[in-house]
Every structure is written in structure tokens, then in C-alpha cells.
Amino acid sequence: MKKIVWKLKVWSGKAFRMLLYWIYGFDQWHLFTLTERNYARDIIAYCNSRSIRNSFAEIGCGLGDILRNVKFTQRLGLDNDKNVLAAAAFLNKLYFKKNIRLGVFYFPESDFEGSYNVIVMVNWIHHVEPLTLKKKIEEYFEWFLQDGGVIIIDTVQDPEYEFNHNISFLTENVNCELVKIGDYERNREVWSIIKVKSK
């Protein structure tokens, strides 16, 4: 019975996303639903379990599945695709999510601003060269992440991906604690990089 319910949720979600896809013309990858992405649901649960939930930013937010489901006072979603942001804005209105800001962002060129408890960058960093990603993590960690805050990223070890990242290399120059949120398909690991409070 649970499997049938799961399939119905996936099918109905995909049908709705297909409609949005034809209207807005975003990338087909966004047809995957939240129901199908265990790692995204685990990120949401992890973020919502945190004691301080004031400010949240997601770079590469897509349709905003994570963004809409985290319980933070302020939420910022950034993406390089104007079409998917337009669809995300429609979904935010449809689900009465008012405290979400959206903006166009080109990684690594765009300027990042603000101060956050959580910064999420998942399911796209395998397109980014390791040294570039490492430098941006260090920059965001130092200047835009509050003490005790976290940056959440995913690493994959799959030759079909453009880049396979090593979490030890990416975090070797930041004063952090690492927590693995989970292991997923295609050797994906989701990590929480916790900023150790300054004394």
C-alpha cells in the first residue's frame, strides 16, 4: 500500500511539473519531485532540527523544494536559470510562502551578500572545478556564515559526473566540524560543514 501511495505522489507531482515545464521552459532535471529525492528530504529535516533558524540561503534552488519546506524566518533562493525562478515564484504564491526571496545568481561570478545560519549548495557542484569550489566555500564560510552555522554540500564519487569532490580537500582550510547527513544513490554523500564558534 505504501508503495502505491508513493507512486501516486510521484506521478501526480511529475504531471504538475510537466505542465510547469511547458509553461516556463526550465531544464528537464527539475521534473524530479521531492518525493523522489531522499537527500533533499533529509536536508530539510536536518535544517528544521536546528535550534537557530533565522536565515537560510540556497544557491541553485531550482523550483524551491528545499526552500519552501525549511522553517526559517528569512529564506533566499538563488539560481542561474530565470525560467526556473519564475516557476519557483509561482509555486511560492500557490503554496502561500511569503517570506521567500528569489534572485538570479551565477556561480562563482555573482556577489553573495547577507549573513546566514544555513547555506545550501547541492546537486550542481559536480560541475564546478574543485579548487574554485574550495575557494568559494572558504569565502562563504568566512564572510557570510554565522558562528555555529552550516554550509551543506553534496559530494559524489561517480565517473559519469564531471567532477568528483573530496570533502577533506574542500574543507581543509576552514575551522569546522563535519557531519554526514546521509549516503545516497550514485555514491552521493551530503555533508554539513559546521562553523565552530569563535572564542
PAKOL-16775 format. One record per residue: x, y, z of N, C-alpha, C in turn; residue number from 0; residue in three letters. Coordinates in steps of 0.2 Angstrom, whole numbers, plus 2048, in hexadecimal, padded with zeros to 3 digits. Atoms other than C-alpha are relative to their C-alpha. Example, Ala and Ser with C-alpha at 12.3 -4.5 7.8 and 13.67 -1.06 7.14 Angstrom:
! residues 2
> neast; nnorth; nup; caeast; canorth; caup; ceast; cnorth; cup; n; res
> 804; 7FA; 800; 83E; 7EA; 827; 804; 806; 800; 0; ALA
> 7FC; 7FA; 7FF; 844; 7FB; 824; 7FC; 805; 803; 1; SER
This chain:
! residues 199
> neast; nnorth; nup; caeast; canorth; caup; ceast; cnorth; cup; n; res
> 804; 7FA; 800; 800; 800; 800; 804; 806; 800; 0; MET
> 7FC; 7FA; 800; 80E; 80C; 804; 803; 801; 7FA; 1; LYS
> 7FD; 7FF; 806; 816; 809; 7F4; 7FB; 803; 7FB; 2; LYS
> 805; 7FD; 804; 806; 80D; 7EB; 7FF; 807; 801; 3; ILE
> 801; 7F9; 7FE; 804; 81D; 7F4; 806; 804; 7FE; 4; VAL
> 7FA; 7FC; 803; 816; 822; 7F0; 800; 801; 7F9; 5; TRP
> 801; 800; 807; 813; 81E; 7DE; 7FB; 806; 7FE; 6; LYS
> 805; 7FB; 801; 804; 829; 7DE; 802; 807; 801; 7; LEU
> 7FD; 7FA; 7FE; 80D; 837; 7E6; 805; 802; 7FA; 8; LYS
> 7FB; 7FF; 805; 81B; 836; 7D9; 7FC; 802; 7FA; 9; VAL
> 804; 7FF; 806; 80F; 835; 7CA; 7FD; 807; 800; 10; TRP
> 804; 7FA; 800; 804; 843; 7CF; 805; 806; 800; 11; SER
> 7FB; 7FB; 7FF; 813; 84E; 7D4; 804; 801; 7F9; 12; GLY
> 7FC; 800; 806; 81C; 84A; 7C3; 7FB; 803; 7FB; 13; LYS
> 804; 7FD; 805; 80C; 84E; 7B9; 7FF; 808; 801; 14; ALA
> 800; 7F9; 7FE; 80B; 85F; 7C2; 806; 804; 7FD; 15; PHE
> 7FA; 7FD; 802; 81D; 862; 7BE; 801; 801; 7F9; 16; ARG
> 800; 800; 807; 81B; 85E; 7AC; 7FC; 806; 7FD; 17; MET
> 803; 7FA; 802; 80E; 86B; 7AB; 804; 806; 801; 18; LEU
> 7FC; 7FA; 7FF; 819; 878; 7B3; 806; 800; 7FB; 19; LEU
> 7FB; 800; 805; 827; 872; 7A7; 7FE; 803; 7F9; 20; TYR
> 802; 7FD; 806; 81D; 876; 798; 7FE; 807; 800; 21; TRP
> 801; 7F8; 7FF; 818; 887; 79F; 806; 804; 800; 22; ILE
> 7FA; 7FB; 7FE; 829; 88D; 7A5; 806; 7FE; 7FC; 23; TYR
> 7FB; 801; 804; 835; 883; 79B; 807; 7FF; 804; 24; GLY
> 7FA; 801; 7FC; 842; 87E; 7A9; 803; 7FA; 7FE; 25; PHE
> 7FD; 806; 802; 84E; 870; 7A8; 7FC; 7FA; 803; 26; ASP
> 804; 806; 7FF; 846; 85E; 7A8; 802; 7FD; 807; 27; GLN
> 7FE; 803; 7F9; 850; 859; 7B8; 7FB; 802; 805; 28; TRP
> 804; 7FE; 7FB; 844; 863; 7C2; 7F9; 7FC; 800; 29; HIS
> 806; 804; 800; 836; 857; 7BE; 800; 7FA; 805; 30; LEU
> 7FF; 804; 7FA; 83D; 84C; 7CC; 7FC; 803; 806; 31; PHE
> 804; 7FD; 7FA; 831; 84E; 7DB; 804; 7FF; 807; 32; THR
> 7FD; 801; 7FA; 836; 850; 7ED; 7FF; 7F9; 803; 33; LEU
> 802; 807; 7FE; 82E; 83F; 7F0; 806; 7FB; 7FE; 34; THR
> 7FB; 805; 803; 83C; 837; 7E5; 807; 802; 803; 35; GLU
> 7F9; 7FE; 7FE; 84B; 840; 7ED; 800; 800; 808; 36; ARG
> 7FF; 801; 7F9; 84F; 839; 7FE; 804; 805; 803; 37; ASN
> 7FB; 7FB; 7FE; 85E; 844; 800; 7FD; 807; 802; 38; TYR
> 803; 7FA; 7FF; 853; 853; 7FF; 7FB; 800; 806; 39; ALA
> 804; 801; 7FA; 847; 84D; 80C; 804; 800; 806; 40; ARG
> 7FB; 801; 7FA; 855; 849; 818; 803; 807; 801; 41; ASP
> 7FE; 7F9; 7FF; 85C; 85B; 815; 7FB; 804; 804; 42; ILE
> 806; 7FC; 7FD; 84B; 862; 819; 7FF; 7FE; 808; 43; ILE
> 800; 802; 7F9; 84A; 858; 829; 806; 802; 804; 44; ALA
> 7FB; 7FE; 7FD; 85B; 85C; 82E; 800; 807; 802; 45; TYR
> 800; 7F8; 7FF; 859; 86F; 82C; 7FA; 801; 805; 46; CYS
> 806; 7FF; 7FC; 848; 86E; 835; 801; 7FE; 807; 47; ASN
> 7FE; 803; 7F9; 850; 865; 844; 805; 805; 804; 48; SER
> 7FB; 7FB; 7FD; 85C; 874; 847; 7FD; 804; 805; 49; ARG
> 803; 7FB; 7FB; 859; 87F; 856; 800; 807; 7FE; 50; SER
> 800; 7F9; 803; 85D; 88F; 84D; 7FE; 800; 7F9; 51; ILE
> 802; 800; 807; 853; 892; 83D; 7FD; 807; 7FE; 52; ARG
> 802; 7F9; 802; 853; 8A4; 839; 801; 801; 7F8; 53; ASN
> 7FF; 7FE; 807; 85B; 8A5; 827; 803; 7FA; 7FD; 54; SER
> 7FE; 806; 804; 85D; 898; 81A; 801; 802; 7F9; 55; PHE
> 7FF; 7FF; 807; 864; 899; 808; 802; 7FA; 7FD; 56; ALA
> 7FE; 806; 805; 865; 88C; 7FA; 802; 803; 7FA; 57; GLU
> 7FD; 7FE; 807; 870; 88F; 7EB; 7FF; 7FA; 7FC; 58; ILE
> 802; 805; 804; 869; 885; 7DD; 7F9; 7FD; 802; 59; GLY
> 807; 802; 7FD; 857; 884; 7E4; 7FB; 7FD; 7FB; 60; CYS
> 805; 803; 805; 84E; 87E; 7D4; 7F9; 802; 802; 61; GLY
> 807; 7FF; 7FF; 83C; 87D; 7D7; 7FE; 802; 807; 62; LEU
> 801; 7FE; 7F9; 83E; 880; 7EA; 7FE; 7FB; 804; 63; GLY
> 802; 805; 7FC; 83A; 870; 7F1; 802; 800; 807; 64; ASP
> 7FD; 7FF; 7FA; 846; 871; 7FF; 7FE; 807; 804; 65; ILE
> 802; 7F9; 7FE; 843; 884; 801; 7F9; 800; 803; 66; LEU
> 807; 800; 7FE; 830; 882; 803; 7FF; 7FC; 807; 67; ARG
> 801; 804; 7FB; 832; 875; 810; 804; 800; 807; 68; ASN
> 7FC; 7FF; 7FA; 83F; 87B; 81C; 7FC; 806; 804; 69; VAL
> 804; 7FB; 7FC; 838; 885; 82B; 805; 805; 803; 70; LYS
> 7FB; 7FB; 7FE; 843; 894; 82C; 7FC; 807; 7FF; 71; PHE
> 803; 7FA; 800; 83E; 8A6; 82F; 801; 804; 7F9; 72; THR
> 7FF; 7FD; 806; 846; 8AD; 81F; 803; 7FA; 7FB; 73; GLN
> 7FD; 805; 805; 84A; 8A2; 80F; 801; 803; 7FA; 74; ARG
> 7FD; 7FE; 806; 854; 8A6; 800; 801; 7FB; 7FB; 75; LEU
> 7FE; 805; 805; 854; 89C; 7F0; 803; 803; 7FA; 76; GLY
> 7FC; 7FD; 806; 861; 89F; 7E2; 801; 7FB; 7FB; 77; LEU
> 7FF; 805; 806; 862; 897; 7D1; 802; 804; 7FA; 78; ASP
> 7FE; 7FC; 807; 86A; 89B; 7C0; 7FB; 7FF; 7FB; 79; ASN
> 805; 801; 805; 85A; 896; 7B7; 7FA; 804; 801; 80; ASP
> 806; 7FB; 7FF; 84D; 8A4; 7B6; 7FA; 7FC; 7FF; 81; LYS
> 806; 803; 802; 840; 898; 7AF; 7FE; 7FC; 806; 82; ASN
> 802; 804; 7FA; 841; 88C; 7BE; 7FF; 805; 806; 83; VAL
> 802; 7FC; 7FB; 841; 89B; 7CA; 7F9; 803; 7FF; 84; LEU
> 807; 7FE; 801; 831; 8A1; 7C2; 7FB; 7FB; 802; 85; ALA
> 804; 806; 7FD; 829; 890; 7C5; 800; 7FF; 807; 86; ALA
> 7FF; 800; 7F8; 830; 890; 7D7; 7FB; 806; 803; 87; ALA
> 804; 7FB; 7FE; 827; 8A1; 7D9; 7F9; 7FE; 800; 88; ALA
> 807; 802; 801; 817; 89A; 7D3; 7FE; 7FB; 806; 89; PHE
> 802; 805; 7FB; 818; 88B; 7DF; 800; 803; 807; 90; LEU
> 800; 7FD; 7F9; 81C; 896; 7EE; 7F9; 804; 801; 91; ASN
> 807; 7FD; 800; 80C; 8A0; 7EA; 7FB; 7FB; 801; 92; LYS
> 805; 805; 7FF; 802; 890; 7E8; 800; 7FD; 807; 93; LEU
> 800; 803; 7FA; 808; 889; 7F8; 800; 805; 806; 94; TYR
> 801; 7FB; 7FB; 806; 89A; 801; 807; 801; 804; 95; PHE
> 7FA; 7FF; 7FD; 819; 89B; 805; 802; 807; 7FF; 96; LYS
> 7FF; 7F9; 801; 81C; 8AE; 808; 807; 802; 801; 97; LYS
> 7F9; 7FD; 7FE; 82D; 8B0; 810; 805; 7FC; 7FD; 98; ASN
> 7FB; 803; 804; 837; 8A9; 802; 802; 805; 7FB; 99; ILE
> 7FD; 7FC; 805; 842; 8B4; 7F7; 803; 7FC; 7FB; 100; ARG
> 7FD; 803; 805; 848; 8AE; 7E6; 805; 805; 7FC; 101; LEU
> 7FB; 7FC; 804; 857; 8B4; 7DB; 804; 7FC; 7FC; 102; GLY
> 7FC; 803; 805; 861; 8B1; 7CC; 807; 800; 803; 103; VAL
> 7F9; 801; 7FE; 873; 8AA; 7D1; 804; 7FC; 7FC; 104; PHE
> 7FC; 803; 804; 881; 8A5; 7C7; 806; 7FE; 804; 105; TYR
> 7FA; 802; 7FD; 88E; 89A; 7D0; 806; 7FF; 7FC; 106; PHE
> 7FE; 7FD; 7FA; 89C; 89E; 7D3; 800; 808; 800; 107; PRO
> 7FF; 7F9; 802; 89B; 8B0; 7CB; 7FC; 805; 805; 108; GLU
> 804; 7FC; 7FC; 88C; 8B7; 7D5; 802; 802; 807; 109; SER
> 7FF; 7FE; 7F9; 88E; 8C1; 7E5; 7FB; 7FD; 804; 110; ASP
> 804; 803; 7FB; 887; 8B8; 7F4; 800; 805; 806; 111; PHE
> 801; 7FB; 7FA; 880; 8C3; 802; 7FB; 7FD; 805; 112; GLU
> 804; 802; 7FA; 878; 8C1; 813; 804; 7FC; 805; 113; GLY
> 7FD; 804; 7FA; 87B; 8B7; 823; 7FB; 7FA; 801; 114; SER
> 805; 805; 800; 873; 8A6; 824; 802; 7FA; 806; 115; TYR
> 7FF; 806; 7FC; 871; 897; 830; 801; 7FA; 7FC; 116; ASN
> 7FF; 806; 804; 870; 88B; 822; 801; 803; 7F8; 117; VAL
> 7FF; 7FF; 807; 877; 88C; 810; 800; 7F9; 7FD; 118; ILE
> 801; 807; 804; 872; 87D; 804; 803; 801; 7F9; 119; VAL
> 7FE; 800; 807; 87B; 879; 7F4; 801; 7F8; 7FE; 120; MET
> 800; 808; 802; 876; 867; 7EE; 7FE; 7FF; 7F9; 121; VAL
> 802; 802; 806; 874; 85E; 7DE; 802; 803; 7FA; 122; ASN
> 7FD; 7FD; 806; 87E; 869; 7D3; 807; 801; 800; 123; TRP
> 7F9; 7FF; 7FF; 88F; 86B; 7DA; 805; 7FB; 7FC; 124; ILE
> 7FC; 805; 804; 895; 85C; 7D0; 802; 803; 7F9; 125; HIS
> 7FE; 7FD; 806; 896; 868; 7C2; 806; 805; 801; 126; HIS
> 7FC; 7FB; 7FE; 8A2; 873; 7CB; 807; 7FD; 801; 127; VAL
> 7F9; 802; 7FF; 8B5; 871; 7CB; 802; 800; 807; 128; GLU
> 7FF; 800; 7F9; 8BB; 86C; 7DC; 804; 806; 803; 129; PRO
> 7FD; 7FB; 7FD; 8C7; 87A; 7E0; 7FC; 806; 800; 130; LEU
> 805; 7FB; 800; 8BA; 887; 7DB; 7FB; 7FF; 805; 131; THR
> 805; 801; 7FB; 8AD; 87F; 7E6; 803; 801; 807; 132; LEU
> 7FD; 7FF; 7FA; 8B9; 87E; 7F4; 801; 807; 802; 133; LYS
> 7FF; 7F9; 7FF; 8BD; 890; 7F3; 7F9; 804; 802; 134; LYS
> 806; 7FD; 7FE; 8AB; 895; 7F3; 7FD; 7FE; 807; 135; LYS
> 802; 802; 7F9; 8A7; 88A; 802; 803; 804; 805; 136; ILE
> 7FC; 7FD; 7FB; 8B5; 892; 80B; 7FD; 808; 801; 137; GLU
> 803; 7F9; 800; 8AE; 8A4; 806; 7F9; 800; 804; 138; GLU
> 807; 800; 7FD; 89C; 8A0; 80B; 800; 7FE; 807; 139; TYR
> 800; 802; 7F9; 8A1; 897; 81B; 803; 806; 804; 140; PHE
> 7FD; 7FB; 7FD; 8AC; 8A6; 820; 7FB; 806; 801; 141; GLU
> 803; 7F9; 801; 8A1; 8B5; 81B; 7F8; 800; 801; 142; TRP
> 807; 800; 800; 88F; 8AF; 81A; 7FC; 7FB; 804; 143; PHE
> 803; 805; 7FC; 88C; 8A1; 826; 801; 802; 807; 144; LEU
> 800; 7FE; 7F9; 888; 8A5; 838; 804; 7FB; 804; 145; GLN
> 7FD; 805; 7FC; 891; 89C; 846; 7FB; 7FB; 802; 146; ASP
> 804; 806; 7FF; 88A; 88B; 849; 7FB; 7FE; 7FA; 147; GLY
> 804; 801; 806; 882; 88C; 838; 803; 7FA; 7FC; 148; GLY
> 7FE; 805; 804; 884; 87F; 82A; 800; 801; 7F9; 149; VAL
> 800; 801; 807; 888; 87D; 818; 7FE; 7F9; 7FE; 150; ILE
> 801; 807; 802; 880; 86E; 810; 801; 7FF; 7F9; 151; ILE
> 7FE; 802; 807; 887; 866; 801; 800; 7F8; 7FF; 152; ILE
> 800; 807; 801; 887; 855; 7F8; 806; 7FF; 7FC; 153; ASP
> 7FA; 802; 804; 896; 84C; 7F1; 7FE; 7F9; 7FD; 154; THR
> 801; 807; 803; 895; 83D; 7E5; 806; 7FD; 7FD; 155; VAL
> 7FA; 803; 802; 8A1; 830; 7E0; 7FD; 7FB; 7FA; 156; GLN
> 803; 803; 805; 89A; 82B; 7CF; 803; 803; 7F9; 157; ASP
> 7FD; 7FD; 806; 8A4; 82C; 7BE; 7FC; 803; 7FB; 158; PRO
> 804; 7FC; 805; 895; 832; 7B5; 7FF; 807; 801; 159; GLU
> 801; 7F9; 7FE; 895; 842; 7BE; 807; 804; 7FE; 160; TYR
> 7FA; 7FC; 802; 8A1; 850; 7B8; 806; 800; 805; 161; GLU
> 7FB; 800; 7FA; 8AA; 852; 7C9; 7FD; 7FC; 806; 162; PHE
> 801; 803; 7F9; 8AB; 847; 7D8; 804; 803; 805; 163; ASN
> 7FD; 7FC; 7FB; 8AE; 851; 7E7; 802; 7FC; 807; 164; HIS
> 7FE; 803; 7FA; 8B7; 84C; 7F7; 7FF; 805; 806; 165; ASN
> 802; 7FB; 7FB; 8B0; 854; 807; 806; 802; 804; 166; ILE
> 7FA; 7FE; 7FC; 8C1; 854; 810; 804; 805; 7FD; 167; SER
> 7FD; 7FB; 804; 8C9; 85E; 802; 7FC; 806; 800; 168; PHE
> 804; 7FA; 801; 8BA; 86A; 801; 800; 804; 807; 169; LEU
> 800; 7FD; 7F9; 8BB; 86E; 814; 806; 800; 804; 170; THR
> 7FA; 800; 7FC; 8CD; 86D; 819; 802; 806; 803; 171; GLU
> 7FE; 7FA; 7FE; 8CF; 87F; 81B; 7FB; 804; 804; 172; ASN
> 805; 7FD; 7FC; 8BF; 883; 825; 800; 7FD; 807; 173; VAL
> 800; 803; 7F9; 8BD; 881; 838; 7F9; 7FD; 801; 174; ASN
> 807; 803; 801; 8AE; 875; 837; 800; 7F9; 804; 175; CYS
> 802; 807; 7FF; 8A6; 865; 83D; 7FC; 7FD; 7FA; 176; GLU
> 803; 803; 806; 8A0; 859; 830; 7FB; 7FB; 803; 177; LEU
> 806; 805; 7FE; 88F; 84F; 832; 7FE; 7FE; 7F9; 178; VAL
> 804; 803; 806; 889; 843; 824; 7F9; 800; 802; 179; LYS
> 807; 800; 7FF; 877; 846; 822; 7FD; 7F9; 7FD; 180; ILE
> 803; 806; 803; 875; 836; 817; 804; 7FE; 7FA; 181; GLY
> 7FD; 803; 806; 87B; 82A; 809; 7FA; 7FE; 7FC; 182; ASP
> 805; 801; 805; 871; 829; 7F9; 802; 7FD; 7FA; 183; TYR
> 7FF; 803; 806; 870; 822; 7E8; 806; 803; 7FC; 184; GLU
> 7FA; 7FD; 804; 87F; 824; 7DC; 806; 802; 805; 185; ARG
> 7FB; 7FE; 7FB; 88B; 825; 7EB; 800; 807; 802; 186; ASN
> 801; 7F9; 7FE; 884; 836; 7F0; 800; 800; 808; 187; ARG
> 800; 7FE; 7F9; 888; 83C; 802; 7FE; 807; 801; 188; GLU
> 802; 7F9; 7FF; 880; 84B; 809; 803; 802; 807; 189; VAL
> 7FC; 7FE; 7FA; 88B; 855; 816; 7FD; 806; 803; 190; TRP
> 801; 7FA; 7FC; 887; 862; 823; 807; 803; 802; 191; SER
> 7F9; 7FD; 7FE; 897; 86D; 825; 7FE; 806; 805; 192; ILE
> 802; 7FC; 7FA; 894; 875; 836; 806; 805; 802; 193; ILE
> 7FB; 7FA; 7FE; 89D; 886; 83A; 800; 800; 808; 194; LYS
> 7FE; 800; 7F9; 8A5; 884; 84B; 800; 807; 803; 195; VAL
> 801; 7F9; 7FD; 8A0; 893; 856; 807; 803; 802; 196; LYS
> 7FA; 7FC; 7FE; 8AE; 8A0; 858; 800; 801; 808; 197; SER
> 800; 7FF; 7F9; 8B4; 8A2; 86A; 801; 807; 802; 198; LYS
